[in-house]
Every structure is written in C-alpha cells, then in structure tokens.
C-alpha cells in the first residue's frame, strides 16, 4: 500500500525483497537465457551477465534519487516501483556501432518501458565525457508472458545495459572514483581526460577494424599477374620513382598479412584461414626473409606447390600422420624454394623426410 511514511515503506520493501529473492534470481536467469538465445546468431555480443541489486543499495538509491521529489509533491509511493533495475542485465559488444543493432533486436522481442541513450546524452554536450551505452527498461511481451515457462516472471521488469568492452571497463573504473563532482577543477580535468581517452580508444578500436577490412579489400583488388620468375625483393621499390610512400606496385609490393591472405586463398580456396594464425605465419616468413615481396612469395608457392602436393600424397599414404594442412604445404614450398632462408620453417624430422623423398630416384621429385 503506497504511503508517504518512509520508515513504513522501507520495512515493506525489505519484506518484498526477502519474500521475492529466489523468484528474482530465477527471473534473472530466465531473462538471460532468453536474451542469449535471441542473440545467438547476432555475432555482436561477447558477454551477457546479470545481477540482483542489493536490498540496502536499492533503498539508498531511492533516497538519493526519488524520495525528496515524491514527498515534496505529496505523492504516495512504494520503493519497489522506483527501483527499475532491481533485476539488471548487461550485454557487452566489441564495437560501439554494434550497440544500436543489438538494441533494435532486443526491442523486437520485449515490451520497452523506457529508453536511456547515454551515448546521445554525452554527445549532445561539448565538454562532457563519461560512461556511454544504451539502457532499456523492459518487460516480457504479451505473447511470451502468456507462455507457461514465463508466467511466473511476467510481473517483473528489468533494466538491460548494452555497452562495449571499453565502456564497460570505464564504468567499472568510474565507480571506483569516489569524488567526482565537488572537487578542484584540476582533478576534474584529469578525470575528464581519462574518460576522453576511453572514448578515443572505443573509436580507434572500431577504426582499426574498418581499416583492416579495407586493407583486405585493397589486397584482393590488386592485379594478379602470371608469375614465371621471382619478382624483385621489396628493396627494389627504393630504386623506382615514387610520388607517395603509401603507393606500392603489384608484385613489387612488400609482403604483409593481407597480401599473403590473398595469395593463400588462391592456392587454398576451400580453407578458412584463422586471422591470428595467418598473421603469425606471415611474421615468421618476413622474419626469415625481411625484404620478401608479394611477388616473390607468390612465385615460391606457384613454382613449388605441385612438388609439395605430390609429397603430401606420399606422406599421407605412408601413414606417418593424417595431418598436412595449408600452412604445412606453404612451409614445405618455401623451404623447397629457398632452403637457406626457410630451413627453420620445418622441424628437423619434417625436413629430413622431405629431403629423403626428393632425393629418391623419381625425377619428378626434383625441385
């Protein structure tokens, strides 16, 4: 029963909280499971968590944010009606441009009570920095609330926060900063600087993703001429007239992970190369032949891949192992093309087996 008696309402809220503690936990679990299921194919969310707000913290929040206004307007209240985040869920994304698509997907499956766009609030100001993210106050929609498995949880609303990993980190740190408002200007500037750095990190993280995709597209668009002899090393570029240091020409271009990926996809069209593994492989190739060009790497593979695949068939037939993947093929091709530079790309045993096979009587094995 609503009233203006704060002591009575505190006692009522404590009773409500204690009586519903188990049901609140069950509702939290059900909502998390539902969200995880709805977002299973979205590829945006990297973490989904939830919590039930502490009982006494809930009372403190009511006192801090709502009590004065309600009592001033003589509006009877129940504390539980003002604590909209008693059940709180959080979805964490990698990039800031994934927040809104996730929010839209969530809106399609729940009744939206209220939306707080923290990002828009911050960006409307010229000199404010701080926590960004999207907060949605939600309730089960009518169809789902009528399902037997959800009927017990239909009365409960919950707050869903959608934020990036970096925003989540800033929020955690920001809560540890005890004094932020009535403090000297110099200290406030330092806190704003820290918040701005987190905002910059979020933006840079997204731009690195976009630049990486752009580099892959650029490498895919480079013309692939038929290579019948090794292209000059990347050092040859220094002898050519250049109007821009970022301009790299065809087969002369220095090898990097994006160009190696383009070449690897040509020779292994059915292989889905894991980015971090391909990046490490590229670094190893460049470490062993620092000035290797895109054209020379392409030539090494093109001129030796037939030999390596004959050896692969022999190796698998011998029963020594059932593993000889694309990286193994490229390692053998590089070693066959330039043993001095790439001997270390193979283990001693792998190198000895390959050399023994190549030295056999079959002239096709020479290379």
Number of C-alpha atoms within 10 A of each C-alpha: 8 13 14 15 12 16 9 13 20 17 12 17 20 17 12 14 19 13 11 12 14 11 15 20 15 14 22 24 16 15 22 19 13 13 17 17 11 13 15 11 9 13 11 19 22 11 13 16 15 18 15 16 14 12 15 13 11 21 19 13 14 19 14 10 11 15 19 12 11 13 15 8 8 11 12 15 19 19 24 19 11 16 18 17 20 23 21 20 23 18 25 24 23 20 21 22 14 19 21 15 12 21 18 10 14 18 14 10 18 17 16 16 13 11 14 13 15 15 17 12 13 16 13 9 9 7 9 13 19 20 21 23 22 20 20 22 19 22 21 21 15 12 10 15 17 13 11 9 11 16 12 14 19 17 11 16 23 22 22 22 24 27 29 25 19 23 25 20 13 20 17 12 11 17 10 9 9 7 11 13 9 7 9 9 10 9 13 15 11 11 17 17 15 16 21 17 14 19 20 12 14 19 15 13 16 16 13 11 11 12 12 13 13 13 14 16 14 13 19 16 10 13 10 14 9 10 15 10 13 15 21 17 21 21 15 14 17 9 7 9 7 12 7 7 7 7 10 13 15 16 24 19 22 23 24 17 20 22 25 20 19 22 21 19 16 13 15 16 11 8 12 8 16 8 12 10 11 17 16 11 18 18 16 15 19 16 13 15 15 15 16 22 28 24 26 23 24 26 21 21 23 18 19 19 20 16 20 24 15 12 19 19 11 13 18 13 11 10 9 9 9 10 11 13 12 15 15 15 20 21 21 27 26 24 20 25 19 12 14 11 14 20 17 14 21 16 10 11 9 13 18 12 14 20 14 11 16 19 13 11 9 9 9 11 18 13 14
